[in-house]
Amino acid sequence: AENVEARRRRRMCCASAGAARRSAEAPLRDGDWGQEHLGQAPSFATCVCQVDPAYHQDDEDVAAAKLKGFQSRMFAARPLGESMNNMVKEIPPPPEGEEKDLKYMLVPITSDRGLCGGVNGTICKAVKAMVPNLPDDSEIFMIGIKGEAILKRTHGHKIVRIVTDCYKNPTSFALASEIVEEIVSLKYDKAAIFYNRFQSAIAYETMCEEIESADLMLERIATFTEKYEFEDEFTEQSCMQDMMAFCLASKIYSRLLEGATSEVSARMQAMENATKNCGEMIDKLTITMNKARQAVITQELGEIVSGAAAVEAG
């Protein structure tokens, strides 16, 4: 009878230990994930792939190749914009006091997609900082839907045009020419182009570049055209207006590529940082879950030992 009773007690202790082990191995219900859930938790960048198919954590080479393609097009177009700057510098500057009460056309170049760090925010901050120093009739010609979303609340009454889907297809000079035709049709004295100048894969600089309209420089352009021959005055004015439109289109084209390259590099950096932060968060949650699991196991084992001692004592 004594052996039968001892075997029964051992079976009770083994059953209690098995139940405790299964309870400890089960996922914790009070707000903690089980090990299998933490192991399968996707990174932030993997989740974002549903929104931004251009980026994928397991194929960073694709994103790097995309950035390299933007860089090659940007570096090829950069000399065009610089040559236009050199040509405009040959035109005599305006007399002192003539620049007062000019109508400005602000042209911020932003993106159509988010998840690219502060690319759009820095452009809009520069626009907001400049607007109070300009006459009330200044207007904003917005390129990119993200910039419009930021400026709409405070400067929505100044936005006269919004151009979107500039980067849906490869940026071309024809697109820049169409944008310039829209800008010129709005009648302004001076245009201010806000863009991000690409420096490296992790850095860019927000810049503002001003260029006067052909109508404002009409008299001063005559000095520039003295070394050229034209059939008549009408032909001269027409050619100079076309030249200034071409100059503005060249700048817009070059700055669009600068902004697109800065956007791609900033998005890669943002996704990399988000993936790193997600991994650190999963590691912290895993440690917290393991501590809670160990506490449950220790408590259950303590109860088993206490129960076994009480049974033997009884």
Residue pairs with C-beta under 8 A, 6 or more apart in sequence:
9 308
9 311
9 312
12 311
13 304
13 307
13 308
13 311
16 303
16 304
16 307
17 301
17 304
20 297
20 300
20 301
20 303
20 304
21 297
21 300
23 296
23 300
24 293
24 296
24 297
24 300
26 34
27 33
27 34
27 35
27 36
27 37
28 34
28 289
28 292
28 293
28 296
32 285
32 288
32 289
32 292
33 41
33 285
33 289
34 289
35 286
35 289
35 290
38 282
38 285
38 286
38 289
41 282
41 285
43 57
43 274
43 275
43 278
43 279
44 271
44 274
44 275
44 277
44 278
45 55
45 56
45 57
45 271
45 272
45 274
45 275
45 278
46 56
46 57
48 55
48 115
48 271
48 274
49 55
49 56
49 57
51 115
52 113
52 115
52 267
52 271
54 62
54 63
54 66
54 267
55 63
55 267
55 268
55 271
56 62
56 63
57 271
57 275
60 268
63 264
63 268
63 271
64 268
66 264
67 201
67 261
67 264
67 265
67 268
70 257
70 260
70 261
70 264
71 198
71 261
73 170
73 171
73 257
74 198
74 254
74 257
74 258
74 260
74 261
77 253
77 254
77 257
78 254
78 257
78 258
80 250
80 253
80 254
81 250
81 251
81 253
81 254
81 255
83 250
84 247
84 250
84 251
85 251
87 247
88 211
88 247
90 224
91 217
91 220
91 221
91 223
91 224
92 220
92 223
92 224
93 220
94 212
94 216
94 217
94 220
99 190
101 135
102 135
102 189
102 190
102 216
103 135
103 137
103 138
103 139
103 187
103 188
103 189
103 190
104 134
104 135
104 138
104 139
104 188
104 189
104 190
104 191
104 192
105 138
105 139
105 140
105 141
105 183
105 186
105 188
105 190
105 191
105 192
106 127
106 130
106 131
106 138
106 139
106 140
106 141
106 158
106 191
106 192
106 194
107 140
107 141
107 143
107 183
107 191
107 192
107 193
107 194
107 252
108 123
108 124
108 126
108 127
108 140
108 142
108 143
108 144
108 147
108 151
108 194
108 195
109 123
109 143
109 144
109 193
109 194
109 195
109 196
109 255
109 256
109 259
110 119
110 120
110 123
110 124
110 142
110 143
110 144
110 145
110 146
110 147
110 148
110 150
110 259
111 119
111 120
111 144
111 146
111 147
111 167
111 259
111 260
111 263
112 144
112 145
112 146
112 164
112 165
112 166
112 167
112 168
113 146
113 263
114 120
114 146
115 267
115 270
115 271
116 263
116 264
116 266
116 267
116 270
117 266
117 267
117 269
117 270
118 266
119 196
119 204
119 259
119 262
119 263
119 266
120 144
120 146
120 147
120 150
121 150
122 196
122 206
123 147
123 194
123 195
123 196
123 206
124 147
124 150
124 151
125 206
126 194
126 206
126 208
127 140
127 147
127 151
127 155
127 194
128 151
128 154
128 155
130 192
130 208
131 138
131 155
131 158
138 158
139 158
139 159
139 160
139 186
139 188
140 151
140 155
140 158
140 159
140 160
141 160
141 161
141 163
141 182
141 183
141 186
142 148
142 151
142 159
142 161
142 162
142 163
143 163
143 166
143 179
143 256
144 163
144 164
144 166
145 162
145 164
148 159
148 162
151 159
152 159
160 186
161 182
161 183
161 186
163 179
163 182
166 175
166 179
166 256
167 260
167 263
171 253
171 256
171 257
171 260
172 253
173 249
173 250
173 253
175 253
175 256
176 249
176 250
176 252
176 253
176 256
177 249
179 249
179 252
180 245
180 248
180 249
180 252
181 245
183 191
183 248
184 213
184 245
184 248
188 213
189 212
189 213
189 215
189 216
190 210
190 211
190 212
190 213
190 216
191 210
191 211
191 212
191 213
191 248
192 208
192 209
192 210
193 208
193 209
193 210
193 211
193 251
193 252
193 255
194 206
194 207
194 208
195 206
195 207
195 209
195 255
195 256
195 258
195 259
196 204
196 205
196 206
196 207
196 258
196 259
196 262
196 263
197 204
197 205
197 206
197 207
197 258
197 262
198 204
198 258
198 261
198 262
198 265
199 205
200 265
201 265
201 268
201 269
202 265
202 269
204 262
204 265
204 266
209 251
209 255
211 247
211 248
211 251
213 244
214 221
214 240
214 241
214 243
214 244
214 245
217 244
218 237
218 240
221 240
221 244
222 236
224 240
225 236
225 240
230 236
230 239
